[in-house]
């Protein structure tokens, strides 16, 4: 499993297509959108 933080599905597909095992047909890459809530730890604290 790979998780890409990409601007679009097309960008993620382009990145996935560059994987060597995908290029030689060893594996097939499937790309799905995944929206997750941002982590509270990632936001600066407001005091």
ChimeraX attribute file (.defattr): number of C-alpha atoms within 10 A of each C-alpha:
attribute: neighborCount
match mode: 1-to-1
recipient: residues
	/A:1	5
	/A:2	8
	/A:3	11
	/A:4	16
	/A:5	9
	/A:6	12
	/A:7	8
	/A:8	10
	/A:9	15
	/A:10	11
	/A:11	13
	/A:12	19
	/A:13	16
	/A:14	10
	/A:15	12
	/A:16	20
	/A:17	14
	/A:18	10
	/A:19	12
	/A:20	11
	/A:21	13
	/A:22	13
	/A:23	12
	/A:24	9
	/A:25	9
	/A:26	9
	/A:27	11
	/A:28	12
	/A:29	15
	/A:30	10
	/A:31	14
	/A:32	10
	/A:33	11
	/A:34	9
	/A:35	6
	/A:36	6
	/A:37	5
	/A:38	8
	/A:39	7
	/A:40	8
	/A:41	7
	/A:42	7
	/A:43	8
	/A:44	7
	/A:45	7
	/A:46	4
	/A:47	3
